[in-house]
């Protein structure tokens, strides 16, 4: 980088930081230790909506601030149309942003196995003609996609490697590697062994690391003392300082119920991962005609073939008014959510090398091409609808008035 020399390493990390906690700080610390203490950290972070089909625990600018406080240097936004998608699409959008930055040399991700070479083998298998041919055959049996995929990998690579696909962080790691390969990127993947509680786990027993799910539950129940040890130092004050409080998806349940009651099978079919070829849109329409609550809706719509998270994402896409054509093939810009002094240097270099426009002010969005402006306007709508998840609803338009968080 610039004055520091071309051999300085910059690691990209894809995250939701929902919220930033001790496990995330551990990953950043291990990444810097492996690459050298002067390594920069560029995080691509989900915005106000996250992959598990939920509203984030705090606004993206607040979460970016916590990430900077925890060791990240530069935070870029992963737009909602990728952030709230399947693991494959989530990874494709995030890796495309890191590759387009022109400055990232490594992609660091957590995994349950801690072995990037094994994950590379699985990634290569999933992209092979033999895998695709066998997958079509296995899917005809009617089982869930994830189970079918693992069964085919078991046939091709054996039990040990197929088991890597049974855990969420390994799965994402495989998708990151596949995305790097598809882009023919020179970014090198590296992995940090995940420590402590499993993804999405809940437990009354506490260790140095707990899941973000546990922390969110503690925060929403007002158990600040339980959550504070796992937040970045000073993180509690930042979150408590949110004027609108903490959001909750239940506050927009009536709005979601309105959508599912009025959606037709044709409406459902234009969403991504809609399962149109499998008859899922008809099932979703029927459930909407029978349900009296969203809980009942998901109970009516679910089956062994369709993961609950997938159904929840479809419903949130309808709430946000998004459809499959709203997601471009690749992100059309790099949106900066925050940076520190080290990040400012990275950002300066990125502006020279990036393959995409770099937005450091909302006004820059007006200078984008049609595709970019449209995506930014959709993101602004997603932010306004996110505001309805708060007890004290904020005024709309924040996307157009809020600049990056700067910690120097």
C-alpha positions in Angstrom: 0.0 0.0 0.0 1.2 3.4 -1.0 3.9 4.7 1.3 3.9 1.6 3.4 5.0 -0.7 0.6 3.2 -3.1 -1.7 3.9 -6.1 0.6 1.6 -4.9 3.3 -1.3 -7.3 3.7 -5.0 -6.3 3.8 -7.5 -8.9 5.0 -11.1 -8.9 4.1 -13.7 -10.2 6.6 -17.3 -10.8 5.8 -19.6 -10.4 8.8 -22.9 -9.3 10.2 -21.5 -8.0 13.5 -24.9 -8.4 15.0 -23.5 -7.2 17.3 -19.7 -7.2 17.4 -18.5 -9.4 20.2 -15.4 -11.1 21.7 -15.5 -13.9 19.0 -15.2 -11.3 16.3 -12.4 -9.6 18.1 -10.6 -12.9 18.4 -10.9 -13.5 14.6 -9.4 -10.1 13.9 -6.6 -10.6 16.4 -5.8 -14.1 14.9 -5.9 -12.7 11.4 -3.4 -10.0 12.2 -1.2 -12.4 14.1 -1.1 -14.7 11.1 -0.5 -11.9 8.5 1.6 -9.5 10.6 0.7 -6.9 13.1 0.5 -4.2 10.4 -2.2 -6.0 8.4 -5.2 -3.9 7.6 -8.7 -5.2 8.2 -11.5 -4.4 5.7 -14.9 -5.7 6.8 -17.9 -6.2 4.5 -20.8 -6.0 6.8 -24.5 -6.6 6.3 -26.7 -3.5 6.5 -29.9 -3.3 8.5 -31.2 -6.7 7.4 -29.4 -10.0 8.0 -29.2 -13.4 6.5 -31.2 -15.2 9.2 -34.2 -13.1 8.0 -34.3 -10.6 10.9 -33.7 -6.9 11.6 -30.2 -6.2 12.9 -29.9 -5.5 16.6 -28.8 -1.9 15.8 -28.5 0.4 12.8 -25.6 -0.4 10.5 -23.7 2.8 11.4 -23.9 1.8 15.1 -22.6 -1.7 14.3 -19.9 -0.2 12.1 -18.8 1.9 15.0 -18.6 -1.1 17.3 -16.6 -3.0 14.6 -14.1 -0.1 14.4 -13.9 -0.1 18.2 -13.1 -3.8 18.1 -10.3 -3.7 15.6 -11.6 -3.3 12.1 -10.1 -0.5 10.0 -12.6 0.0 7.2 -16.3 -1.1 7.1 -18.1 -1.5 3.8 -21.8 -2.3 3.4 -23.1 -5.6 1.9 -26.5 -4.4 0.4 -29.7 -6.0 1.5 -30.3 -7.9 -1.7 -27.1 -10.0 -1.0 -27.1 -9.8 2.8 -30.6 -11.4 3.1 -30.0 -14.3 0.7 -28.8 -17.9 0.6 -25.2 -18.7 1.7 -24.1 -18.9 -1.9 -25.5 -15.6 -2.9 -24.5 -13.9 0.3 -20.9 -15.0 -0.3 -21.0 -14.1 -4.0 -22.0 -10.5 -3.2 -19.5 -10.0 -0.4 -16.5 -11.5 -2.2 -17.3 -9.5 -5.3 -17.1 -6.3 -3.2 -13.7 -7.4 -1.7 -12.4 -8.3 -5.1 -13.6 -5.0 -6.6 -11.8 -3.0 -3.8 -8.5 -3.6 -5.5 -6.6 -3.6 -2.1 -7.6 -6.8 -0.3 -4.9 -9.6 -0.4 -6.6 -12.2 1.9 -10.0 -13.3 2.8 -10.3 -14.4 6.4 -13.2 -16.3 7.8 -14.1 -18.4 10.8 -14.8 -22.1 10.5 -15.5 -25.1 12.7 -12.7 -27.1 11.1 -9.9 -24.5 10.8 -8.5 -26.1 7.7 -8.7 -24.1 4.5 -7.2 -26.9 2.3 -10.1 -29.2 3.2 -12.6 -26.5 2.5 -10.9 -25.9 -0.9 -11.4 -29.6 -1.7 -15.1 -29.4 -1.0 -15.4 -26.2 -3.0 -13.8 -27.8 -6.0 -16.2 -30.8 -5.7 -19.3 -28.5 -5.7 -18.1 -26.9 -8.9 -17.4 -30.1 -10.7 -19.5 -31.6 -13.5 -19.8 -34.9 -11.6 -21.3 -33.2 -8.6 -23.9 -31.3 -10.7 -25.0 -34.5 -12.5 -25.4 -36.5 -9.3 -27.2 -33.6 -7.5 -30.0 -33.5 -10.1 -30.5 -37.2 -9.5 -30.6 -37.0 -5.7 -32.9 -33.9 -5.6 -35.5 -35.9 -7.5 -36.0 -37.9 -4.2 -37.6 -34.8 -2.6 -35.2 -34.3 0.3 -33.9 -30.8 1.3 -31.2 -29.3 -0.8 -28.7 -29.1 2.0 -29.1 -32.8 2.7 -28.9 -33.7 -1.0 -25.7 -31.7 -1.4 -24.0 -33.3 1.5 -25.1 -36.8 0.3 -23.5 -36.2 -3.1 -20.2 -34.9 -1.6 -20.2 -38.0 0.6 -20.3 -40.2 -2.5 -17.6 -38.2 -4.2 -15.2 -37.3 -1.4 -16.0 -39.5 1.5 -17.6 -39.1 4.9 -15.0 -36.8 6.6 -15.1 -34.0 4.0 -18.9 -34.3 3.5 -19.3 -33.6 7.2 -17.8 -30.2 6.8 -21.0 -29.2 5.1 -23.0 -30.0 8.3 -21.9 -26.8 10.1 -22.8 -23.2 9.1 -19.3 -21.5 9.2 -17.7 -24.3 7.2 -20.5 -23.9 4.7 -19.9 -20.2 4.3 -16.2 -20.8 4.0 -16.7 -23.2 1.1 -19.0 -20.6 -0.6 -16.3 -17.8 -0.1 -13.8 -20.0 -1.8 -16.1 -20.9 -4.6 -16.8 -17.2 -5.2 -13.1 -16.4 -5.3 -12.6 -19.2 -7.8 -15.5 -18.0 -10.0 -14.1 -14.5 -10.1 -10.6 -15.8 -10.7 -9.5 -13.6 -7.9 -5.9 -13.5 -6.5 -7.3 -13.0 -3.0 -6.1 -15.8 -0.8 -8.5 -17.5 1.6 -7.5 -18.2 5.2 -9.5 -19.5 8.1 -9.5 -19.0 11.8 -10.7 -21.9 14.0 -14.0 -20.9 15.6 -13.9 -20.9 19.4 -16.6 -21.3 22.0 -20.3 -21.5 21.5 -21.8 -22.8 18.3 -23.5 -20.5 15.8 -27.0 -19.6 16.9 -26.7 -21.4 20.2 -28.4 -20.4 23.4 -27.0 -21.4 26.9 -27.1 -20.2 30.4 -23.5 -21.4 30.8 -21.1 -18.6 29.9 -17.5 -19.0 28.5 -15.1 -16.5 27.0 -17.2 -16.7 23.8 -21.0 -16.9 23.4 -23.0 -16.7 20.2 -24.4 -13.5 18.8 -27.8 -15.1 19.1 -27.3 -15.3 22.9 -26.2 -11.7 23.1 -29.1 -10.5 21.1 -31.5 -12.4 23.4 -29.9 -10.9 26.4 -30.1 -7.4 25.0 -33.7 -7.6 24.0 -34.6 -8.9 27.4 -32.8 -6.1 29.1 -30.1 -8.3 30.5 -27.3 -5.8 29.9 -25.1 -7.1 32.7 -25.1 -10.6 31.1 -24.3 -9.2 27.6 -21.7 -6.6 28.5 -18.7 -8.9 29.0 -19.0 -10.1 25.4 -19.3 -6.7 23.8 -16.4 -4.5 22.7 -15.2 -2.3 25.6 -17.6 0.7 25.6 -20.1 -1.2 23.4 -22.8 -1.1 26.0 -22.8 2.7 26.2 -23.0 2.9 22.4 -26.0 0.5 22.2 -27.8 2.1 25.1 -27.2 5.5 23.5 -29.5 4.5 20.5 -32.4 7.0 20.8 -34.9 4.7 19.2 -34.0 1.8 21.4 -33.5 -1.7 20.1 -35.5 -3.0 17.1 -37.7 -6.1 17.1 -39.2 -7.8 14.1 -42.4 -8.5 15.9 -43.3 -4.8 15.6 -43.9 -5.3 11.9 -45.7 -8.6 12.0 -49.0 -7.0 11.0 -47.3 -5.5 7.9 -45.8 -8.9 7.0 -49.2 -10.6 7.6 -50.7 -8.1 5.2 -48.2 -9.0 2.5 -48.6 -12.8 2.8 -52.4 -12.6 2.8 -52.4 -10.6 -0.5 -49.6 -12.4 -2.3 -50.5 -14.7 -5.2 -48.4 -17.7 -6.4 -47.3 -15.5 -9.3 -46.1 -12.8 -6.8 -44.1 -15.4 -4.9 -42.6 -16.8 -8.0 -40.6 -13.6 -8.8 -38.7 -13.8 -5.6 -35.2 -15.3 -5.4 -35.1 -18.9 -4.2 -38.8 -19.0 -4.7 -38.9 -22.7 -5.5 -41.2 -22.0 -8.5 -40.2 -25.2 -10.2 -41.1 -27.2 -7.1 -44.5 -25.7 -6.5 -43.5 -23.7 -3.4 -45.3 -20.4 -4.5 -48.6 -22.2 -4.5 -47.9 -23.5 -1.0 -47.0 -20.0 0.2 -50.2 -18.5 -1.3 -52.4 -21.2 0.3 -50.7 -20.6 3.7 -51.4 -16.9 3.4 -55.1 -17.5 2.9 -55.4 -19.6 6.1 -53.1 -18.0 8.7 -54.0 -15.6 11.5 -50.4 -14.9 12.6 -46.9 -15.1 11.1 -46.2 -18.0 13.5 -49.1 -19.9 12.0 -48.1 -18.9 8.5 -44.7 -20.5 8.8 -46.2 -23.6 10.4 -48.5 -24.0 7.4 -45.8 -23.3 4.8 -43.0 -25.4 6.2 -42.0 -28.8 5.0 -38.8 -31.0 5.3 -37.7 -29.7 1.9 -37.7 -25.9 2.7 -35.5 -24.6 5.5 -37.3 -22.2 7.9 -34.7 -19.5 7.3 -35.4 -19.7 3.5 -39.2 -19.1 4.1 -38.5 -16.2 6.5 -36.2 -14.6 3.9 -39.0 -14.9 1.3 -41.4 -13.2 3.6 -39.0 -10.4 4.4 -38.3 -9.8 0.7 -42.1 -9.3 0.2 -42.2 -6.9 3.2 -39.4 -4.9 1.8 -41.0 -4.9 -1.7 -38.0 -6.6 -3.3 -38.0 -9.1 -6.2 -35.3 -11.2 -7.9 -34.6 -8.6 -10.7 -33.7 -6.0 -8.0 -30.5 -7.9 -7.4 -27.8 -7.1 -10.0 -25.4 -9.8 -11.0 -22.7 -8.0 -9.1 -22.7 -5.0 -6.6 -22.4 -1.8 -8.6 -20.7 0.3 -5.9 -18.7 0.2 -2.6 -20.5 2.0 0.2 -18.3 3.1 3.1 -20.0 2.8 6.6 -17.0 3.7 8.7 -13.2 3.9 9.0 -10.3 4.8 11.4 -7.0 6.4 10.7 -5.6 3.2 9.2 -8.8 2.7 7.3 -8.4 6.2 5.8 -5.1 5.2 4.3 -6.7 2.0 2.9 -9.6 4.0 1.6 -7.3 6.4 -0.2 -5.6 3.5 -1.9 -8.9 1.9 -2.7 -10.2 5.0 -4.5 -7.2 4.7 -6.9 -7.5 0.9 -7.4 -11.2 0.1 -7.1 -13.1 -1.3 -10.0 -16.3 0.3 -8.7 -17.4 3.8 -7.5 -16.6 4.3 -3.8 -19.3 6.1 -1.9 -18.1 8.1 1.1 -21.1 10.5 1.1 -24.8 9.7 0.4 -24.7 12.5 -2.3 -22.3 10.4 -4.3 -25.2 8.0 -5.0 -26.7 10.6 -7.3 -23.6 10.3 -9.6 -24.0 6.5 -10.1 -25.3 4.9 -13.3 -28.9 3.8 -13.4 -28.3 0.4 -11.9 -26.3 1.9 -9.0 -28.8 4.6 -8.3 -31.7 2.2 -8.3 -30.0 -0.2 -5.9 -29.1 2.7 -3.5 -32.8 3.9 -3.6 -33.9 0.4 -2.8 -31.5 0.4 0.1 -32.9 3.7 1.3 -36.4 2.1 1.3 -35.1 -0.9 3.2 -33.6 1.4 5.9 -36.9 3.3 6.2 -38.8 0.0 6.7 -36.2 -1.1 9.2 -37.2 2.0 11.2 -40.6 0.5 11.7 -39.1 -2.2 13.9 -38.3 0.3 16.6 -40.7 1.2 19.4 -40.0 4.9 18.7 -40.2 5.1 14.9 -37.5 7.4 13.5 -38.1 9.8 10.6 -37.5 8.4 7.2 -34.6 9.4 4.9 -31.7 8.5 7.1 -29.9 6.8 4.2 -29.6 10.1 2.4 -28.4 12.1 5.4 -25.9 9.8 7.3 -22.2 9.7 6.4 -19.6 7.2 7.5 -18.6 6.7 11.1 -15.0 8.1 11.6 -12.9 7.1 14.5 -9.4 8.7 14.3 
